[in-house]
Amino acid sequence: MNKFLKPLLPPLLGLLLFVGVWALVAQSSPQLPGPLKTWASAAQLFSDPFYRKGPNDQGIGWNILASLQRVAIGFGMAAAIGIPLGFMIGRFKFLDDLSAPIISLLRPVSPLAWLPIGLLVFKAANPAAIWVIFISAIWPMIINTAVGVNRIPADYMNVAKVLNLSEWKIFTKILFPAVLPYMMTGIRLSMGVAWLVIVAAEMLTGGVGIGFWVWDEWNNLNVEHIIIAIFIVGIVGLLLEQVLVLLAKRFSYE
């Protein structure tokens, strides 16, 4: 077998098995659209993904972009605050002891439990959805970055003290290169959480976005579009994950 085709065979067989099971289930459940019907609906849907017929009737392309924009803003804010905070918590024991009960208390809270707080404070759906992404995505970055700092060998820090290095030198020459793998893991976990949360948040807040689009299609009993949305969410999440994997490899320190 061709060495290029051999690695592709198991994934292709897995996809064929999935489609086959889906087709069998659809035959026994008439309300569930089968693969062919869903494919035809997807072809029609993506034939004009960027149409506009009003504020609440826009193409699937605009809905995906709106969700990605919210994720980018909330995730960016979480990274801008969470990563430096993780470095400081890992570097200074007082901050670690100070923040430990707060993180332990707030981290397990369900993301959607923060939505009413966002609506109360911001008085608008869009910033409330961004707030939910921010508060959900910040914890993996804080925790993984702090863990990376704590796992730096003590000998490294002892050498830094002997050489009387400044905090900036310690950060650029010791902390950042050693912590980067942990930090990238936190970023990947946070991105997965952010993309997962945005769909649920948009279902509750409304407006333009893939989550609201799913809810709207459910109200219209358009099951084919709901299945298409599931695939869209999965594919976009996979692409975001792969981008972060490539970035991690690109900026890895050996």
C-alpha positions in Angstrom: 0.0 0.0 0.0 1.2 3.5 -0.8 3.0 5.0 2.2 0.9 8.2 1.7 -2.4 6.5 1.6 -1.8 4.1 4.6 -2.0 6.8 7.3 -5.3 8.1 5.7 -7.0 4.7 5.7 -8.0 4.5 9.4 -9.5 8.0 9.5 -11.4 7.4 6.3 -12.8 4.1 7.6 -13.8 5.8 10.8 -15.7 8.5 8.9 -17.4 5.9 6.7 -18.4 3.9 9.8 -19.8 7.1 11.3 -21.8 8.0 8.2 -23.1 4.4 7.9 -24.3 4.4 11.5 -25.9 7.8 11.0 -27.7 6.5 7.9 -29.0 3.4 9.7 -30.3 5.5 12.7 -31.9 8.0 10.3 -33.8 5.1 8.6 -35.3 4.0 11.9 -36.0 7.6 13.0 -37.8 9.5 10.3 -37.5 12.9 12.1 -33.7 12.6 11.9 -32.3 13.7 8.4 -29.8 11.2 6.8 -26.4 12.1 5.4 -27.6 12.7 1.8 -30.4 15.0 2.8 -28.1 16.9 5.2 -25.4 17.2 2.5 -28.0 18.6 0.0 -29.1 21.1 2.6 -25.5 22.1 3.3 -24.8 22.6 -0.4 -27.7 25.0 -0.6 -26.7 26.7 2.7 -23.2 27.4 1.6 -24.1 28.5 -1.9 -24.7 32.0 -0.5 -23.1 32.1 3.0 -22.9 35.9 3.3 -26.4 37.1 2.4 -28.1 39.8 4.5 -31.9 40.0 4.7 -32.1 41.9 8.0 -30.5 42.0 11.4 -31.7 38.5 12.4 -31.6 36.9 9.0 -28.0 36.6 7.8 -26.0 33.9 6.1 -24.1 31.2 8.0 -20.8 32.9 7.1 -21.7 36.0 9.0 -22.9 33.9 12.0 -19.6 32.1 12.1 -17.6 35.3 11.9 -19.6 36.9 14.6 -18.9 34.0 16.9 -15.2 34.0 16.1 -15.1 37.7 16.8 -16.6 37.3 20.2 -14.2 34.4 21.0 -11.2 36.4 19.8 -12.1 39.3 22.0 -12.9 37.3 25.1 -9.9 34.9 24.6 -7.5 37.8 23.9 -8.6 39.5 27.1 -8.2 36.3 29.1 -4.7 35.7 27.7 -3.6 39.3 28.3 -4.6 39.0 32.0 -4.3 35.3 32.7 -0.8 34.6 31.4 1.0 37.5 33.2 -1.0 36.6 36.3 0.1 33.0 36.0 3.7 34.0 35.9 3.3 36.2 39.0 1.5 33.5 40.9 4.1 30.9 40.1 7.0 33.3 40.8 5.8 34.7 44.1 4.6 32.4 46.9 2.6 35.2 48.6 0.5 35.7 45.5 0.1 31.9 45.1 -1.3 31.6 48.6 -3.4 34.7 48.1 -5.0 33.5 44.9 -5.3 29.8 45.7 -8.7 30.0 47.5 -10.1 32.4 44.9 -9.2 30.2 42.0 -10.4 27.0 43.8 -13.7 28.7 44.5 -14.4 30.3 41.1 -12.8 27.8 38.6 -15.4 25.0 39.0 -18.4 27.4 38.4 -20.3 26.5 35.3 -19.6 29.1 32.5 -23.3 29.9 31.9 -23.7 30.7 35.6 -21.6 33.8 34.9 -24.0 35.0 32.1 -26.6 36.7 34.4 -23.8 38.6 36.1 -22.6 39.8 32.7 -26.1 40.9 31.6 -26.6 42.7 35.0 -23.3 44.6 34.7 -23.0 45.3 31.0 -26.7 45.7 30.3 -26.2 44.2 26.8 -26.0 40.7 25.3 -22.8 41.0 23.2 -20.5 42.1 26.1 -22.2 39.6 28.4 -21.3 36.8 26.0 -17.7 38.1 25.7 -17.5 38.2 29.5 -18.6 34.6 29.8 -15.8 33.6 27.3 -13.3 35.6 29.3 -14.1 34.2 32.7 -14.2 30.7 31.4 -11.0 30.8 29.4 -8.8 32.6 31.9 -8.4 29.7 34.4 -6.5 27.2 32.3 -4.0 29.9 31.3 -3.5 31.0 34.9 -3.1 27.5 36.3 -0.9 26.0 33.5 1.4 29.0 33.5 1.8 29.0 37.2 2.4 25.2 37.2 5.1 25.7 34.6 6.9 28.4 36.7 6.7 26.2 39.8 8.3 23.2 38.0 11.4 25.2 37.0 14.4 23.5 38.7 15.6 25.3 41.8 19.1 25.3 40.5 18.1 27.7 37.7 16.8 30.2 40.1 19.8 29.8 42.4 22.1 30.6 39.5 20.0 33.7 38.8 20.4 34.8 42.4 24.2 34.2 42.2 24.5 36.2 39.0 22.2 38.9 40.5 19.9 38.9 37.4 17.1 41.4 37.2 13.5 40.2 37.1 13.3 41.0 33.4 16.4 38.8 32.7 15.0 36.0 34.8 11.7 36.2 32.9 13.3 36.4 29.4 16.2 34.0 29.9 14.8 31.4 32.4 11.0 31.6 33.0 9.6 32.2 29.5 11.6 29.5 27.7 10.9 26.9 30.4 7.2 27.8 30.9 6.3 28.1 27.2 5.1 24.4 26.8 2.9 24.7 29.8 1.6 28.1 28.7 0.7 26.8 25.2 -1.1 23.9 26.8 -3.2 26.4 28.8 -3.9 28.4 25.7 -5.1 25.4 23.8 -7.3 24.3 26.7 -8.7 27.9 27.0 -9.4 28.1 23.3 -11.4 24.8 23.4 -13.4 26.1 26.4 -14.0 29.5 24.7 -15.3 28.0 21.5 -17.4 25.5 23.5 -19.0 28.2 25.7 -19.8 30.7 22.9 -22.4 28.4 21.3 -24.3 28.0 24.6 -24.0 31.7 25.5 -25.3 32.8 22.1 -28.3 30.5 22.4 -29.3 32.4 25.5 -28.3 36.0 24.5 -29.5 36.0 20.8 -28.2 38.2 18.0 -25.9 37.1 15.2 -23.8 34.0 15.9 -23.6 30.3 15.4 -25.3 29.6 18.8 -28.2 31.8 18.1 -28.4 30.4 14.5 -28.8 26.9 16.0 -31.5 28.0 18.4 -33.3 29.8 15.6 -33.2 26.7 13.3 -34.5 24.6 16.2 -37.5 27.0 16.6 -38.1 26.6 12.8 -37.8 22.8 13.2 -35.0 22.7 10.6 -33.1 19.7 11.9 -30.8 19.5 8.8 -29.3 22.9 9.7 -28.8 21.9 13.3 -26.8 18.9 12.2 -24.8 21.2 9.8 -24.1 23.6 12.7 -22.8 20.7 14.8 -20.3 19.9 12.0 -19.4 23.5 11.6 -18.7 23.9 15.3 -16.6 20.8 15.3 -14.6 21.7 12.2 -13.9 25.3 13.3 -12.8 24.0 16.7 -10.5 21.5 15.1 -9.0 24.2 12.9 -8.4 26.5 15.9 -6.8 23.6 17.7 -4.5 22.9 14.7 -3.5 26.5 14.4 -2.4 26.6 18.1 -0.5 23.3 17.7 1.4 24.8 14.8 2.1 27.9 16.8 3.3 25.8 19.7 5.8 24.0 17.4 6.9 27.2 15.8 7.7 28.9 19.1 9.0 25.9 21.0 12.4 26.1 22.7 14.7 23.2 22.5 
